[in-house]
Amino acid sequence: MSLAGIIALLLILVFVGILIMYLLRVITILVHVSFTLGTIIAGVRAIASQIETVPETVASVNNDLVPVQNATDQLSSRTGGRRAIGS
């Protein structure tokens, strides 16, 4: 093999080595991004599961406040429908 062939093979090996290094760097960045996105997705799912009960809780609180509303309606009718100052 001639000197030009050896130099060409060495340059190809150097070029392939540089490509391998860049590809490994891209792989490590993508692994980090994938981990970060997984963490974000887990957090969003946790938040979503924690707020699932809000509509049920609001309905329960509204049901519990029905006697209070009835009492305030009775008080309002006794005072002629006038509301207290600041209401």
N, CA and C atoms as an extended XYZ file, in Angstrom:
261
Properties=species:S:1:pos:R:3:atomname:S:1:resname:S:1:resid:I:1 pbc="F F F"
N         0.855       -1.171        0.000 N   MET     1
C         0.000        0.000        0.000 CA  MET     1
C         0.905        1.238        0.000 C   MET     1
N         0.506        2.209       -0.746 N   SER     2
C         1.323        3.416       -0.878 CA  SER     2
C         1.100        4.350        0.312 C   SER     2
N         1.946        5.339        0.388 N   LEU     3
C         1.865        6.325        1.463 CA  LEU     3
C         0.547        7.105        1.383 C   LEU     3
N         0.098        7.417        0.185 N   ALA     4
C        -1.166        8.150        0.012 CA  ALA     4
C        -2.343        7.314        0.518 C   ALA     4
N        -2.312        6.025        0.288 N   GLY     5
C        -3.378        5.149        0.775 CA  GLY     5
C        -3.407        5.076        2.291 C   GLY     5
N        -2.218        5.015        2.905 N   ILE     6
C        -2.132        4.967        4.374 CA  ILE     6
C        -2.645        6.277        4.966 C   ILE     6
N        -2.248        7.399        4.364 N   ILE     7
C        -2.705        8.709        4.852 CA  ILE     7
C        -4.219        8.830        4.694 C   ILE     7
N        -4.747        8.350        3.580 N   ALA     8
C        -6.192        8.403        3.362 CA  ALA     8
C        -6.921        7.559        4.406 C   ALA     8
N        -6.401        6.359        4.706 N   LEU     9
C        -7.028        5.517        5.730 CA  LEU     9
C        -6.951        6.165        7.111 C   LEU     9
N        -5.812        6.782        7.431 N   LEU    10
C        -5.682        7.469        8.723 CA  LEU    10
C        -6.658        8.640        8.826 C   LEU    10
N        -6.798        9.400        7.750 N   LEU    11
C        -7.750       10.522        7.770 CA  LEU    11
C        -9.192       10.020        7.921 C   LEU    11
N        -9.494        8.926        7.252 N   ILE    12
C       -10.838        8.349        7.388 CA  ILE    12
C       -11.074        7.880        8.814 C   ILE    12
N       -10.059        7.225        9.420 N   LEU    13
C       -10.183        6.776       10.812 CA  LEU    13
C       -10.358        7.958       11.763 C   LEU    13
N        -9.597        9.037       11.532 N   VAL    14
C        -9.739       10.229       12.381 CA  VAL    14
C       -11.137       10.818       12.210 C   VAL    14
N       -11.604       10.918       10.987 N   PHE    15
C       -12.931       11.462       10.715 CA  PHE    15
C       -14.019       10.607       11.377 C   PHE    15
N       -13.912        9.282       11.252 N   VAL    16
C       -14.886        8.378       11.867 CA  VAL    16
C       -14.821        8.495       13.395 C   VAL    16
N       -13.608        8.617       13.938 N   GLY    17
C       -13.456        8.790       15.393 CA  GLY    17
C       -14.121       10.067       15.886 C   GLY    17
N       -13.945       11.160       15.133 N   ILE    18
C       -14.588       12.425       15.501 CA  ILE    18
C       -16.102       12.291       15.416 C   ILE    18
N       -16.601       11.629       14.385 N   LEU    19
C       -18.049       11.408       14.270 CA  LEU    19
C       -18.573       10.581       15.438 C   LEU    19
N       -17.822        9.568       15.834 N   ILE    20
C       -18.242        8.735       16.968 CA  ILE    20
C       -18.313        9.574       18.241 C   ILE    20
N       -17.336       10.440       18.455 N   MET    21
C       -17.351       11.285       19.658 CA  MET    21
C       -18.565       12.216       19.657 C   MET    21
N       -18.845       12.835       18.505 N   TYR    22
C       -20.004       13.718       18.434 CA  TYR    22
C       -21.312       12.948       18.630 C   TYR    22
N       -21.398       11.775       18.047 N   LEU    23
C       -22.619       10.980       18.216 CA  LEU    23
C       -22.796       10.543       19.663 C   LEU    23
N       -21.704       10.189       20.335 N   LEU    24
C       -21.808        9.839       21.758 CA  LEU    24
C       -22.252       11.040       22.583 C   LEU    24
N       -21.772       12.215       22.244 N   ARG    25
C       -22.197       13.435       22.952 CA  ARG    25
C       -23.689       13.683       22.725 C   ARG    25
N       -24.139       13.521       21.497 N   VAL    26
C       -25.566       13.702       21.194 CA  VAL    26
C       -26.392       12.675       21.956 C   VAL    26
N       -25.902       11.437       22.042 N   ILE    27
C       -26.627       10.395       22.777 CA  ILE    27
C       -26.751       10.770       24.246 C   ILE    27
N       -25.660       11.261       24.858 N   THR    28
C       -25.735       11.634       26.274 CA  THR    28
C       -26.695       12.804       26.488 C   THR    28
N       -26.705       13.757       25.565 N   ILE    29
C       -27.641       14.884       25.686 CA  ILE    29
C       -29.083       14.390       25.558 C   ILE    29
N       -29.326       13.500       24.609 N   LEU    30
C       -30.684       12.978       24.425 CA  LEU    30
C       -31.138       12.141       25.611 C   LEU    30
N       -30.232       11.403       26.224 N   VAL    31
C       -30.584       10.629       27.420 CA  VAL    31
C       -30.967       11.588       28.550 C   VAL    31
N       -30.213       12.663       28.700 N   HIS    32
C       -30.533       13.646       29.739 CA  HIS    32
C       -31.880       14.314       29.467 C   HIS    32
N       -32.124       14.682       28.225 N   VAL    33
C       -33.400       15.306       27.855 CA  VAL    33
C       -34.552       14.336       28.100 C   VAL    33
N       -34.346       13.075       27.743 N   SER    34
C       -35.380       12.065       27.952 CA  SER    34
C       -35.683       11.902       29.440 C   SER    34
N       -34.644       11.875       30.269 N   PHE    35
C       -34.853       11.764       31.716 CA  PHE    35
C       -35.603       12.979       32.255 C   PHE    35
N       -35.205       14.170       31.796 N   THR    36
C       -35.865       15.393       32.259 CA  THR    36
C       -37.333       15.418       31.839 C   THR    36
N       -37.613       15.028       30.605 N   LEU    37
C       -39.008       14.992       30.149 CA  LEU    37
C       -39.816       13.953       30.929 C   LEU    37
N       -39.207       12.829       31.233 N   GLY    38
C       -39.882       11.821       32.049 CA  GLY    38
C       -40.226       12.356       33.427 C   GLY    38
N       -39.300       13.113       34.015 N   THR    39
C       -39.554       13.716       35.320 CA  THR    39
C       -40.689       14.728       35.240 C   THR    39
N       -40.698       15.526       34.190 N   ILE    40
C       -41.765       16.517       34.019 CA  ILE    40
C       -43.110       15.823       33.829 C   ILE    40
N       -43.137       14.781       33.027 N   ILE    41
C       -44.393       14.050       32.799 CA  ILE    41
C       -44.894       13.431       34.096 C   ILE    41
N       -43.976       12.869       34.887 N   ALA    42
C       -44.382       12.288       36.172 CA  ALA    42
C       -44.958       13.361       37.089 C   ALA    42
N       -44.346       14.544       37.087 N   GLY    43
C       -44.856       15.641       37.914 CA  GLY    43
C       -46.231       16.103       37.467 C   GLY    43
N       -46.422       16.220       36.167 N   VAL    44
C       -47.731       16.642       35.645 CA  VAL    44
C       -48.797       15.608       35.981 C   VAL    44
N       -48.447       14.328       35.858 N   ARG    45
C       -49.413       13.275       36.212 CA  ARG    45
C       -49.740       13.305       37.699 C   ARG    45
N       -48.744       13.592       38.538 N   ALA    46
C       -48.997       13.681       39.971 CA  ALA    46
C       -49.938       14.837       40.284 C   ALA    46
N       -49.714       15.963       39.632 N   ILE    47
C       -50.596       17.120       39.831 CA  ILE    47
C       -52.003       16.785       39.356 C   ILE    47
N       -52.101       16.146       38.206 N   ALA    48
C       -53.422       15.798       37.668 CA  ALA    48
C       -54.149       14.837       38.590 C   ALA    48
N       -53.442       13.883       39.164 N   SER    49
C       -54.112       12.931       40.058 CA  SER    49
C       -54.530       13.600       41.369 C   SER    49
N       -53.787       14.620       41.795 N   GLN    50
C       -54.148       15.306       43.038 CA  GLN    50
C       -55.352       16.223       42.859 C   GLN    50
N       -55.571       16.741       41.664 N   ILE    51
C       -56.708       17.647       41.485 CA  ILE    51
C       -57.941       16.935       40.964 C   ILE    51
N       -57.880       15.619       40.785 N   GLU    52
C       -59.061       14.886       40.328 CA  GLU    52
C       -60.215       15.004       41.310 C   GLU    52
N       -59.912       15.103       42.586 N   THR    53
C       -60.965       15.131       43.601 CA  THR    53
C       -61.578       16.509       43.795 C   THR    53
N       -61.053       17.548       43.157 N   VAL    54
C       -61.561       18.900       43.370 CA  VAL    54
C       -63.042       19.007       43.002 C   VAL    54
N       -63.507       18.549       41.820 N   PRO    55
C       -64.938       18.674       41.527 CA  PRO    55
C       -65.814       17.923       42.529 C   PRO    55
N       -65.363       16.747       42.961 N   GLU    56
C       -66.128       16.000       43.958 CA  GLU    56
C       -66.173       16.761       45.278 C   GLU    56
N       -65.054       17.348       45.666 N   THR    57
C       -64.996       18.091       46.926 CA  THR    57
C       -65.870       19.331       46.863 C   THR    57
N       -65.846       20.030       45.737 N   VAL    58
C       -66.669       21.235       45.592 CA  VAL    58
C       -68.145       20.866       45.688 C   VAL    58
N       -68.546       19.786       45.050 N   ALA    59
C       -69.946       19.357       45.135 CA  ALA    59
C       -70.310       19.009       46.576 C   ALA    59
N       -69.409       18.349       47.268 N   SER    60
C       -69.660       17.991       48.668 CA  SER    60
C       -69.790       19.243       49.539 C   SER    60
N       -68.906       20.207       49.331 N   VAL    61
C       -68.964       21.457       50.110 CA  VAL    61
C       -70.255       22.197       49.798 C   VAL    61
N       -70.646       22.240       48.529 N   ASN    62
C       -71.899       22.908       48.167 CA  ASN    62
C       -73.090       22.240       48.849 C   ASN    62
N       -73.090       20.917       48.902 N   ASN    63
C       -74.173       20.210       49.594 CA  ASN    63
C       -74.171       20.519       51.079 C   ASN    63
N       -72.987       20.635       51.664 N   ASP    64
C       -72.893       20.946       53.089 CA  ASP    64
C       -73.343       22.379       53.383 C   ASP    64
N       -73.257       23.264       52.402 N   LEU    65
C       -73.620       24.666       52.615 CA  LEU    65
C       -75.090       24.967       52.341 C   LEU    65
N       -75.860       23.985       51.923 N   VAL    66
C       -77.288       24.209       51.656 CA  VAL    66
C       -78.003       24.688       52.916 C   VAL    66
N       -77.788       24.104       54.101 N   PRO    67
C       -78.464       24.646       55.296 CA  PRO    67
C       -78.060       26.085       55.611 C   PRO    67
N       -76.817       26.424       55.352 N   VAL    68
C       -76.367       27.796       55.594 CA  VAL    68
C       -77.088       28.743       54.641 C   VAL    68
N       -77.231       28.350       53.390 N   GLN    69
C       -77.949       29.191       52.421 CA  GLN    69
C       -79.407       29.351       52.832 C   GLN    69
N       -80.025       28.279       53.283 N   ASN    70
C       -81.417       28.368       53.735 CA  ASN    70
C       -81.544       29.304       54.928 C   ASN    70
N       -80.597       29.220       55.851 N   ALA    71
C       -80.647       30.090       57.027 CA  ALA    71
C       -80.455       31.547       56.637 C   ALA    71
N       -79.553       31.822       55.728 N   THR    72
C       -79.347       33.216       55.305 CA  THR    72
C       -80.546       33.735       54.523 C   THR    72
N       -81.208       32.865       53.768 N   ASP    73
C       -82.414       33.288       53.070 CA  ASP    73
C       -83.516       33.651       54.070 C   ASP    73
N       -83.626       32.862       55.134 N   GLN    74
C       -84.634       33.161       56.159 CA  GLN    74
C       -84.310       34.472       56.857 C   GLN    74
N       -83.021       34.689       57.172 N   LEU    75
C       -82.638       35.944       57.817 CA  LEU    75
C       -82.886       37.128       56.883 C   LEU    75
N       -82.621       36.928       55.622 N   SER    76
C       -82.825       37.998       54.653 CA  SER    76
C       -84.309       38.342       54.543 C   SER    76
N       -85.162       37.336       54.569 N   SER    77
C       -86.595       37.615       54.474 CA  SER    77
C       -87.096       38.303       55.740 C   SER    77
N       -86.503       38.037       56.897 N   ARG    78
C       -86.917       38.687       58.144 CA  ARG    78
C       -86.543       40.153       58.165 C   ARG    78
N       -85.427       40.479       57.494 N   THR    79
C       -84.968       41.880       57.505 CA  THR    79
C       -85.493       42.651       56.314 C   THR    79
N       -86.399       42.077       55.577 N   GLY    80
C       -86.978       42.772       54.449 CA  GLY    80
C       -86.104       42.704       53.208 C   GLY    80
N       -85.189       41.786       53.169 N   GLY    81
C       -84.355       41.608       51.984 CA  GLY    81
C       -83.143       42.513       51.967 C   GLY    81
N       -82.937       43.283       53.044 N   ARG    82
C       -81.768       44.155       53.079 CA  ARG    82
C       -80.557       43.364       53.523 C   ARG    82
N       -79.462       43.729       52.976 N   ARG    83
C       -78.217       43.046       53.336 CA  ARG    83
C       -77.440       43.919       54.310 C   ARG    83
N       -76.604       43.254       55.074 N   ALA    84
C       -75.777       43.983       56.037 CA  ALA    84
C       -74.731       44.813       55.297 C   ALA    84
N       -74.221       45.805       55.969 N   ILE    85
C       -73.211       46.672       55.380 CA  ILE    85
C       -71.952       45.839       55.122 C   ILE    85
N       -71.371       46.014       53.928 N   GLY    86
C       -70.161       45.288       53.588 CA  GLY    86
C       -70.438       44.000       52.826 C   GLY    86
N       -71.680       43.638       52.618 N   SER    87
C       -71.990       42.400       51.879 CA  SER    87
C       -72.260       42.691       50.445 C   SER    87
